[in-house]
Amino acid sequence: MARILVVDDDRLTRELVSRMLRKHGHETIKASDGEVAFGILEANEDIQLVITDVLMPKMDGVRLVQLIRGQQVHKFLPILIVSSVATSGSIAHLLDLGASRFLSKPIAEEELSNNVTELLRAS
């Protein structure tokens, strides 16, 4: 299926999301913050989707979205934001920056799977 980068500073969340995705046949690569994630993206042009939290140390999800959209090779890479801390204004800002969708934590497996399928189809 797809190769998906999962970015979250919470190890348990990274593992949970990765497990859900692998259950549906996807391969996952995990990163603990935006800085690590961006390094992974630079080394792996075959990543088909990024799922990221917003509030993380070193580099947050907002900056990660900006950097991804600034690179021609990843300009159209789907980015799914998954966060428990967001206002309607911050969600709108992330979408304006180029995030594809936003899901609130905690997320259900079916909700995650449906969104991933739709984003991969559209890309």
N, C-alpha and C positions, 0 to 999 in steps of 0.2 A: 504494500500500500504506500503510504507516504512517510517521509522522513521529517519529523517534527522536533523543533527546539522548544523545550519547556524551561522557562526562566522564572524562578521564585527564590527568595532568600530563605523561605521556610522549607526545610528539608522534607518534612512530612507532606506538605502540599505538593512539592515536586514529585515525590514518590507516588502519591495518590493519583495525580493527574497522569503521570507516565504509565502507571499500571492500567488505568482506564483506557488509555490510548493503545497500549500494547494488546489489550484484550480484544480490541477491534482491528488488530493486524498491523498497526503502525509501528514504525521504529522511532524511538525517542533518544534525544541527546539532552542532557540536563545541564543547566547553568545556575549558579547561586546569585548572580547579579547581572546587570546590563553590560558591565565591562567584560566579564567572562563571555557572555552571550555574543557580544559583538566580535570578539576574537574568534569564536567558533564560526560565526557567519562568514567572516573574512576567509577562513580556511576551508569552508564547505559551501560551495555554490549550489549543491544539490538539496539543500534544506527547502522544503515546500511550504512550511507554515511555522510561524513563531507564536507561542502562547506565553504571555508575560504578565507578571504582576506589575503594579505601579510603584509602590513604596519599597525600595531596596537600597542597601548601602552601596557605596562607590558610584554606581550609575543607576538612576531610577528608570522606570519604564517609559517615562516621557522622553528623556534624552535618547533612550534606545530607539524609540519610534523615529525620532528626528534623524538619527544617524543612519538607520536603515533606509529611510526615504531619500536620504541624500546620496545614496549609492545607486548608480544606474543599474547594476546587476541585480539589486534587490528592490528596485523601485515599485514593483507590483507584487512583491511577496506578501501574502495575507498575514495580518497581525491580529491576533485575538487577545484582547486585554481581559484578564481575570483578576478582580480585586474586590476586597471587602470595604475599602476606604475610597469612596468616590461620591462626588456631588454631581448633579446634572450638568453644572458648568464645567467640571473637570472632565466628564465623559465627552461633552461636546468638544472641548479643547483637544482631547486625544483623537477623536474622530477627524477633526479639522487638520490635525498634524499628519494623518494618514493611517491611523489604526482602522482596521476593517470592521471590528465589532467589539462589544463590551459585554461581559458576563459578570454578575455579582457572585462573590463567594458567600456561602459554600455552593458549589455547583454539583448538580446531579449528573450522573454518568450519561443518561440519555440526552440531556441538554447539551453537554459537551460534545458527544458524538454527533448529534444533529448539526451543530454549528460547524464542527470540523469538516464534516461531509459537504455541507453547503459551501464553505469557503474554498475547499479544495476543488470542487466542481467549477466554481466561478473563476478560478485562477488559470 
